[in-house]
């Protein structure tokens, strides 16, 4: 039996997914309601598959997807499937780019239980399953000047755009000042902004960020 950690903040949907998984031979070792609990459950239970919603507390934005990317980084090869009602562009490409054994499914596909279970088994076997709508929307996006930035670098750039200093960014993200400086350097390099005497590179980076919104 494949050991599964499930993360979904909606109690009814979470219990429904648990029922489906158990019915089709999966062992749900933990079913949790937020990204922090997801990270803890994975460390505690060592699952063979993670299924997570994208929107979870506290902000109901992309906590689940960010956790999925982090789990793939911290546990290389861990099969992860994310479920969403919409395409979250900023981290979708990051997740898909982590290698084989990932899935990105829109929730309306989950209604077809047989197809859903088949997708889970494909991911567990090391395959990649991406909803066709996700593929179409990612391909159809205009070229993003920030495409080369990591998720953390995008966070740092967003705070730069708010006018925050490196120290304020470090406090907001709970990282050190040197770490912020390193991220800023990486951002400027990836955006092709070499040091010059007559331009403010942080301003140019902010302009690139605003154009991408």
C-alpha positions as MATLAB code, in Angstrom:
seq = 'XXXXXXXXXXXXXXXXXXXXXXXXXXXXXXXXXXXXXXXXXXXXXXXXXXXXXXXXXXXXXXXXXXXXXXXXXXXXXXXXXXXXXXXXXXXXXXXXXXXXXXXXXXXXXXXXXXXXXXXXXXXXXXXXXXXXXXXXXXXXXXXXXXXXXXXXXXXXXXXXXXXXXXXXXXXXXXXXXXXXXXXXXXXXXXXXXXXXXXXXXXXXXXXXXXXXX';
ca = [
       0.000    0.000    0.000;
       1.272    3.461   -0.942;
       1.659    5.664    2.141;
       0.067    9.079    1.581;
       0.140   12.425    3.372;
      -2.831   14.563    2.335;
      -3.136   18.327    2.886;
      -6.501   20.029    2.305;
      -8.028   22.742    4.501;
     -11.641   21.936    3.580;
     -12.796   19.282    6.043;
     -15.472   17.764    3.786;
     -13.197   17.535    0.754;
     -10.354   16.207    2.868;
     -12.506   13.431    4.299;
     -13.866   12.675    0.840;
     -10.363   12.328   -0.576;
      -9.342   10.098    2.316;
     -12.300    7.845    1.532;
     -11.375    7.644   -2.148;
      -7.732    6.919   -1.403;
      -8.515    4.165    1.095;
     -11.051    2.645   -1.284;
      -8.404    2.325   -3.980;
      -5.727    0.802   -1.774;
      -3.747    3.799   -0.546;
      -2.787    4.165    3.129;
      -3.417    7.699    4.400;
      -0.889    8.128    7.204;
      -1.812   11.787    7.827;
      -4.535   14.185    6.667;
      -3.813   17.791    7.624;
      -5.234   21.258    7.066;
      -2.332   23.618    6.413;
       1.139   23.801    4.902;
       3.007   23.828    8.218;
       1.266   20.619    9.302;
       2.047   19.143    5.893;
       5.777   19.728    6.309;
       5.703   18.226    9.796;
       3.683   15.195    8.681;
       6.079   14.432    5.827;
       9.087   14.555    8.160;
       7.286   12.367   10.693;
       5.761    9.709    8.444;
       8.074    9.509    5.422;
       5.234    9.034    2.887;
       5.534    7.636   -0.622;
       3.131   10.242   -2.005;
       2.054   13.761   -1.014;
      -1.224   15.268   -2.202;
      -1.798   18.915   -1.374;
      -4.235   21.677   -2.174;
      -2.660   24.934   -3.343;
      -4.732   27.384   -1.282;
      -4.349   26.855    2.448;
      -4.182   28.909    5.649;
      -3.187   31.460    6.674;
      -3.449   33.584    3.513;
      -5.210   31.071    1.238;
      -2.913   32.006   -1.638;
      -0.287   29.471   -2.705;
       0.974   27.992    0.576;
       0.358   24.423   -0.572;
       2.186   24.845   -3.863;
       5.117   26.552   -2.185;
       5.256   23.714    0.334;
       5.235   21.204   -2.542;
       8.218   22.896   -4.196;
      10.025   22.957   -0.851;
       9.284   19.279   -0.206;
      10.665   18.328   -3.607;
      13.820   20.267   -2.767;
      14.194   18.791    0.713;
      13.128   15.247   -0.245;
      14.403   14.623   -3.791;
      12.267   12.125   -5.665;
       9.277   12.397   -3.318;
       6.148   12.047   -5.507;
       3.949   15.127   -5.086;
       0.543   15.971   -6.581;
      -0.993   19.427   -6.182;
      -4.683   20.148   -6.623;
      -6.061   23.538   -7.582;
      -9.145   25.350   -8.803;
      -6.917   27.580  -10.955;
      -3.432   27.776  -12.432;
      -0.899   29.446  -10.117;
       1.750   30.491  -12.626;
       4.476   31.683  -10.288;
       5.200   28.284   -8.758;
       3.636   25.851  -11.268;
       6.697   25.983  -13.502;
       8.956   25.657  -10.441;
       7.145   22.489   -9.365;
       7.085   20.928  -12.817;
      10.746   21.789  -13.194;
      11.753   19.735  -10.136;
      11.823   16.553  -12.232;
       9.793   13.388  -12.599;
       7.209   12.230  -10.100;
       5.004   15.328   -9.897;
       1.409   16.095  -10.760;
      -0.561   19.310  -11.174;
      -4.296   18.686  -11.461;
      -7.247   21.040  -11.524;
      -9.926   20.026   -9.057;
     -12.658   19.591  -11.642;
     -10.641   16.631  -12.996;
     -10.844   14.932   -9.598;
     -14.535   14.331  -10.215;
     -13.467   11.488  -12.501;
     -12.227    9.210   -9.727;
     -10.786    6.559  -12.029;
      -8.753    9.155  -13.920;
      -7.642   10.770  -10.669;
      -6.423    7.501   -9.165;
      -4.648    6.606  -12.402;
      -2.858    9.966  -12.285;
      -1.757    9.330   -8.689;
      -0.360    5.928   -9.597;
       1.495    7.408  -12.564;
       3.163    9.961  -10.290;
       4.056    7.321   -7.685;
       5.675    5.291  -10.477;
       7.875    8.280  -11.329;
       5.801    9.805  -14.112;
       4.604   13.378  -14.466;
       0.946   14.274  -14.895;
      -0.044   17.850  -15.732;
      -3.628   18.910  -16.417;
      -4.009   19.916  -20.098;
      -5.470   23.283  -19.058;
      -2.366   23.966  -16.974;
      -0.116   23.186  -19.935;
      -2.124   25.427  -22.267;
      -2.135   28.367  -19.871;
       1.570   28.122  -19.114;
       2.477   27.887  -22.798;
       0.182   30.767  -23.751;
       1.681   33.169  -21.215;
       3.730   36.048  -22.637;
       7.439   35.662  -21.975;
       8.071   36.626  -18.373;
      11.243   38.635  -17.731;
      11.257   37.155  -14.234;
      10.989   33.543  -15.434;
      14.545   32.767  -14.343;
      13.980   33.845  -10.743;
      13.342   31.349   -7.989;
      10.298   31.654   -5.762;
      12.352   33.200   -2.966;
      13.982   35.668   -5.357;
      10.532   36.757   -6.526;
       9.539   37.332   -2.892;
      12.620   39.461   -2.337;
      11.982   41.453   -5.525;
       8.353   42.046   -4.520;
       9.542   43.517   -1.209;
      12.125   45.655   -3.012;
       9.229   46.973   -5.124;
       7.514   47.984   -1.872;
      10.541   50.160   -1.098;
      11.920   47.988    1.704;
      15.573   47.972    2.665;
      17.619   44.778    2.856;
      17.225   44.751    6.641;
      13.449   45.129    6.376;
      13.308   42.334    3.794;
      15.373   40.083    6.069;
      12.960   40.725    8.945;
       9.891   40.080    6.769;
      11.225   36.784    5.406;
      12.975   35.645    8.608;
      16.342   35.340    6.892;
      19.704   37.012    7.479;
      20.877   40.275    5.938;
      23.680   38.473    4.040;
      21.099   36.054    2.613;
      19.054   39.006    1.344;
      22.165   40.530   -0.203;
      22.892   37.259   -1.981;
      19.316   37.063   -3.305;
      19.471   40.663   -4.518;
      22.741   39.976   -6.309;
      21.238   36.897   -7.975;
      18.157   38.870   -9.032;
      20.187   41.637  -10.632;
      22.427   39.127  -12.404;
      19.503   37.078  -13.742;
      17.772   40.242  -14.987;
      20.938   41.212  -16.843;
      21.605   44.363  -14.814;
      25.400   44.745  -14.459;
      26.847   47.443  -12.202;
      27.046   50.891  -13.815;
      27.696   54.415  -12.574;
      24.622   56.042  -14.077;
      21.715   53.717  -13.303;
      20.076   52.412  -10.160;
      19.835   48.674  -10.661;
      17.243   48.204   -7.928;
      14.942   50.673   -9.689;
      15.404   48.851  -12.996;
      14.659   45.545  -11.276;
      11.456   46.992   -9.806;
      10.411   48.225  -13.258;
      10.932   44.727  -14.654;
       8.852   43.350  -11.798;
       6.001   45.807  -12.394;
       5.978   45.098  -16.142;
       5.553   41.394  -15.411;
       2.461   41.858  -13.222;
];
